[in-house]
């Protein structure tokens, strides 16, 4: 324990440095009373001041200390009988010493957690899970206590759920979570299983989009959610706010929430779609916009929606083009709109259909006047 305090002092822990200086002074002066006091208090200091051991580990090591004293001072036992502990007890004490203290590096407890969080907050911390694992390999997460891993995971999860960190900080936190999951998968999964539902419950309605962000960035988490939380998230997706409608790009590919995302898309408005930013337009959203276009109730609506469609024609499939060419001929408000010609020309240039099939579709649907456009 003293060596661990020395290592903490070298790492900059002022409280540890104070105890190390006190011990050095005791040794230089040969103050036996002070040395005995230091020894008596050492376990308590390790538990309360530095969290090198947990309360339960303290009890085990306190028993070890008591048995050590009984062996070292036989006069404290019965007059005629020296204390002879059983081999099983000796093995238990050895096990306690190794598992509770000797196998762990000095940076544990609050100091270790603070150090890990400082690393993640650094602008130079990796933003990739594999690189983050390298960064953690030689530090407190190399051989940590379960409590350290659990507390570290919980703090990082709370950052993603309850704060609105900048993009770079988000990437560092995500990388740290991925590295921790890889280094200590059992503890990571157990922590999420025990605490994730409670953390999700604490997220207020205006911040529920943070849950979707979390599900997208942290793999294999849905399985840990309890029934009431699952229901709340599903209801949220079914009623996804317009401001968060671009989340459907992920949700439509996320099996646990796919059905709810499709339901939300079926009720989407042009405003929902227009305000969203998609890296790749989901086919279901394109289907919805085509449905809205073909249901236009006025020439103005048809013209406006046609302009919106022209912005996404690169993302349309051949089936989308066939549906458009078939549908516009049947809807008077669309058929007579000014923007139908430019839309058809735009579709032609994207070559989703061969020129021959495109002209054939125009002719078949009574759109011959557009079949010879350049």
C-alpha positions in Angstrom: 0.0 0.0 0.0 2.8 2.3 0.8 4.4 1.7 -2.6 1.0 2.5 -4.2 0.9 5.7 -2.3 4.3 6.6 -3.6 3.3 5.9 -7.1 0.2 8.1 -6.7 2.4 10.9 -5.2 4.7 10.7 -8.2 1.7 11.0 -10.5 0.8 14.3 -8.8 -1.7 13.3 -6.1 -1.1 15.8 -3.3 -3.0 13.8 -0.7 -0.8 10.8 -1.3 2.3 13.0 -1.3 1.3 14.2 2.2 1.2 10.7 3.6 4.4 9.7 1.9 6.2 12.7 3.5 4.7 11.8 6.9 6.0 8.2 6.5 9.5 9.4 5.5 9.6 11.7 8.5 8.6 8.8 10.8 11.4 6.6 9.4 14.0 9.4 9.7 13.1 10.2 13.3 12.5 6.6 14.4 9.2 7.5 16.0 7.8 4.1 16.9 4.5 5.5 18.2 3.9 7.4 15.1 4.8 4.3 12.9 2.3 2.2 14.8 -0.4 4.8 14.4 0.4 4.9 10.6 0.1 1.2 10.4 -3.2 1.1 12.3 -4.7 3.7 10.1 -3.3 2.5 6.8 -6.3 0.3 5.8 -8.8 3.1 6.6 -6.7 5.6 4.6 -6.5 3.3 1.7 -10.3 2.8 1.7 -11.6 6.3 2.5 -8.9 8.7 1.2 -7.8 6.9 -2.0 -10.4 4.2 -2.6 -7.6 1.7 -3.2 -9.9 -0.9 -1.6 -13.6 -1.2 -1.3 -15.5 -1.5 2.0 -15.9 -5.3 1.6 -12.2 -5.6 0.7 -11.4 -3.6 3.8 -13.1 -6.2 5.9 -11.1 -9.0 4.4 -7.8 -7.2 4.8 -8.7 -6.1 8.3 -9.1 -9.8 9.1 -5.7 -10.5 7.5 -4.1 -7.8 9.6 -5.7 -9.1 12.8 -4.4 -12.7 12.1 -1.0 -11.3 11.2 -0.9 -9.7 14.6 -1.9 -12.9 16.3 0.9 -14.7 14.6 3.5 -12.0 15.2 2.6 -11.6 18.9 2.0 -15.1 20.3 1.8 -13.7 23.8 -1.6 -12.4 22.9 -3.0 -15.9 22.5 -3.6 -18.5 25.2 -0.8 -19.0 27.6 0.0 -22.6 26.7 -0.8 -22.6 23.0 0.7 -20.7 20.1 -1.7 -19.5 17.4 -1.6 -21.9 14.4 -4.0 -20.8 11.6 -5.4 -23.4 9.3 -4.0 -23.8 5.8 -7.4 -22.9 4.4 -7.3 -19.6 6.3 -3.8 -18.8 5.0 -4.9 -19.5 1.4 -7.9 -17.2 1.9 -5.7 -14.4 3.1 -3.3 -14.9 0.2 -6.2 -14.8 -2.2 -7.6 -11.6 -0.5 -4.2 -9.9 -0.7 -3.7 -10.7 -4.3 -7.2 -10.1 -5.6 -8.0 -7.0 -3.5 -4.6 -5.2 -3.7 -1.5 -6.8 -5.2 -2.8 -7.4 -8.7 -4.0 -3.8 -9.2 -2.0 -0.8 -10.3 -2.0 2.1 -7.8 -4.3 4.3 -9.8 -7.7 3.1 -8.6 -10.8 4.6 -7.1 -11.6 8.3 -7.6 -8.1 9.2 -8.6 -8.1 6.6 -11.4 -11.6 7.7 -12.6 -10.5 11.3 -12.7 -7.4 10.4 -14.6 -9.4 8.4 -17.2 -11.9 11.2 -17.6 -9.1 13.8 -18.0 -7.6 11.6 -20.8 -10.9 11.5 -22.6 -11.4 15.2 -22.3 -8.0 15.9 -23.9 -8.1 17.1 -27.5 -5.4 14.6 -28.3 -7.3 11.5 -27.1 -8.1 9.1 -30.0 -11.4 9.3 -31.8 -11.3 5.7 -32.9 -12.1 2.7 -30.7 -9.0 0.7 -31.6 -6.6 3.6 -31.0 -8.4 4.3 -27.7 -7.8 0.8 -26.6 -4.1 1.3 -27.1 -4.3 4.5 -25.1 -6.0 2.6 -22.2 -3.8 -0.5 -22.4 -1.0 0.8 -20.0 -3.2 2.9 -17.7 -5.8 2.2 -15.0 -7.9 0.0 -17.3 -5.1 -2.5 -17.7 -6.0 -4.4 -14.6 -8.9 -2.4 -13.0 -11.3 -3.1 -10.3 -14.8 -3.8 -11.5 -16.0 -0.7 -9.7 -13.6 1.5 -11.8 -14.8 0.1 -15.1 -18.5 0.4 -14.0 -18.2 4.0 -12.9 -16.2 5.0 -16.0 -18.8 3.5 -18.3 -21.7 5.2 -16.4 -20.0 8.6 -16.5 -19.5 8.3 -20.3 -23.0 7.1 -20.9 -24.4 10.1 -18.9 -22.3 12.4 -21.1 -23.9 11.1 -24.3 -27.4 11.0 -22.8 -27.7 14.2 -20.8 -25.3 16.6 -22.3 -24.9 18.1 -25.8 -21.2 17.8 -26.3 -19.5 19.0 -29.4 -18.8 16.6 -32.2 -15.2 16.0 -31.4 -15.9 15.3 -27.8 -18.7 12.9 -28.7 -16.2 11.0 -30.9 -13.8 10.8 -28.0 -16.5 9.5 -25.6 -17.7 7.0 -28.1 -14.2 5.8 -28.7 -13.6 5.4 -25.0 -16.8 3.4 -24.6 -15.9 1.1 -27.5 -12.4 0.5 -26.1 -13.8 -0.2 -22.6 -16.3 -2.7 -24.1 -13.5 -4.5 -25.9 -11.1 -4.5 -23.0 -13.7 -5.6 -20.4 -16.8 -6.9 -22.2 -18.3 -8.7 -19.2 -18.2 -5.7 -16.9 -19.4 -3.4 -19.7 -22.4 -5.6 -20.5 -23.3 -6.1 -16.9 -23.2 -2.4 -16.2 -25.5 -1.6 -19.1 -27.8 -4.4 -18.1 -28.1 -3.1 -14.5 -28.2 0.6 -15.1 -29.0 1.6 -18.7 -32.8 1.4 -18.3 -32.6 3.8 -15.3 -30.4 6.2 -17.2 -32.8 6.2 -20.2 -35.7 6.8 -17.8 -34.0 9.9 -16.5 -33.8 11.5 -20.0 -36.5 14.2 -20.3 -38.8 14.2 -23.3 -37.1 17.2 -25.1 -33.8 15.2 -25.1 -35.1 11.8 -26.2 -33.2 12.3 -29.5 -30.1 11.7 -27.4 -31.3 8.1 -26.8 -31.5 7.5 -30.5 -28.0 9.0 -30.9 -26.8 6.6 -28.2 -28.4 3.6 -29.8 -26.7 4.5 -33.1 -23.2 5.0 -31.6 -23.0 2.3 -28.9 -23.4 -1.2 -30.3 -25.6 -4.0 -28.8 -27.4 -1.9 -26.2 -31.1 -2.5 -27.0 -31.1 -6.0 -25.4 -30.4 -4.4 -22.0 -33.5 -2.2 -21.9 -36.5 -3.1 -19.7 -40.1 -3.3 -21.1 -41.3 0.2 -20.0 -38.2 1.9 -21.5 -38.7 -0.1 -24.8 -42.3 1.1 -25.0 -41.3 4.7 -24.4 -38.7 4.7 -27.1 -41.0 3.0 -29.5 -43.7 5.6 -28.9 -41.2 8.4 -29.4 -40.2 7.0 -32.8 -43.8 6.6 -33.9 -44.2 10.3 -33.1 -40.8 11.5 -34.0 -40.6 15.3 -33.9 -40.1 17.1 -37.2 -36.8 18.5 -36.0 -35.5 15.0 -35.5 -37.0 13.4 -38.6 -33.6 12.8 -40.2 -33.1 10.1 -37.5 -35.3 7.8 -39.6 -32.3 7.2 -41.8 -30.8 5.2 -39.0 -34.0 3.9 -37.5 -35.2 2.3 -40.8 -32.1 0.2 -40.6 -32.3 -0.6 -36.9 -34.3 -3.8 -36.5 -35.7 -3.1 -33.0 -37.3 0.2 -34.1 -37.8 -0.5 -37.8 -41.5 -1.0 -37.7 -42.1 2.2 -35.7 -39.8 4.2 -38.1 -41.8 3.0 -41.1 -45.1 4.0 -39.3 -43.6 7.5 -38.8 -42.6 7.8 -42.4 -46.1 7.0 -43.6 -47.3 10.1 -41.8 -44.5 12.3 -42.8 -45.2 15.7 -44.4 -43.3 17.5 -47.1 -42.1 19.9 -44.4 -40.7 16.9 -42.4 -38.8 15.6 -45.4 -37.6 19.0 -46.6 -36.2 19.9 -43.2 -34.3 16.6 -42.8 -30.7 16.1 -43.9 -30.0 12.6 -45.2 -26.7 11.2 -46.3 -28.6 8.7 -48.4 -32.3 9.2 -49.0 -34.1 6.2 -47.5 -36.3 4.5 -50.2 -39.2 4.6 -47.8 -38.9 8.4 -47.5 -38.7 8.8 -51.3 -41.9 6.6 -51.5 -43.6 8.9 -49.1 -42.7 12.0 -51.0 -43.9 10.5 -54.3 -47.2 9.6 -52.6 -47.5 13.2 -51.4 -46.7 14.5 -54.9 -49.3 12.2 -56.6 -51.9 13.3 -54.1 -51.4 17.1 -54.8 -54.7 18.9 -54.5 -53.7 22.0 -56.5 -51.3 23.0 -59.3 -49.3 25.0 -56.7 -48.8 22.0 -54.5 -47.8 19.9 -57.5 -45.3 22.5 -58.7 -43.8 22.9 -55.2 -43.5 19.2 -54.6 -42.0 18.6 -58.1 -39.2 21.0 -57.2 -38.6 19.1 -54.0 -38.5 15.8 -55.9 -36.0 17.2 -58.4 -33.6 17.7 -55.5 -33.5 13.9 -54.7 -33.8 12.3 -58.2 -30.3 11.0 -57.8 -31.5 8.9 -54.9 -34.6 7.5 -56.6 -34.6 3.9 -57.8 -35.9 2.6 -61.2 -39.1 1.5 -59.5 -39.6 5.0 -58.1 -39.3 6.4 -61.7 -41.8 3.9 -63.1 -44.2 4.8 -60.3 -43.9 8.5 -61.0 -44.4 8.1 -64.7 -47.4 5.9 -64.2 -49.0 8.0 -61.4 -48.6 11.6 -62.9 -50.8 10.7 -65.9 -53.7 9.8 -63.6 -53.7 12.9 -61.5 -55.1 16.1 -63.1 -53.4 18.5 -60.7 -50.1 16.9 -61.4 -50.6 16.3 -65.1 -51.4 20.0 -65.7 -48.6 21.5 -63.5 -45.8 23.6 -65.0 -43.1 21.7 -63.2 -44.0 18.2 -64.6 -41.9 18.8 -67.8 -38.7 19.8 -65.9 -39.3 16.9 -63.5 -39.5 14.4 -66.3 -36.4 15.9 -67.9 -34.6 15.6 -64.6 -35.6 12.0 -64.3 -34.4 11.3 -67.9 -30.9 12.7 -67.2 -30.4 10.5 -64.2 -30.8 7.4 -66.4 -32.4 5.2 -63.8 -34.2 3.6 -66.8 -32.7 3.0 -70.2 -33.7 5.7 -72.8 -35.8 3.1 -74.6 -37.7 2.0 -71.5 -38.1 5.6 -70.4 -39.7 6.7 -73.7 -41.8 3.6 -73.8 -43.2 4.4 -70.3 -44.0 8.0 -71.4 -45.9 6.7 -74.4 -47.7 4.1 -72.4 -48.9 6.6 -69.9 -50.0 9.2 -72.4 -47.0 11.5 -71.9 -45.9 11.5 -75.5 -45.2 15.2 -75.6 -42.2 14.6 -73.2 -40.8 11.6 -75.1 -38.5 13.5 -77.5 -36.9 16.0 -75.1 -33.2 16.2 -75.4 
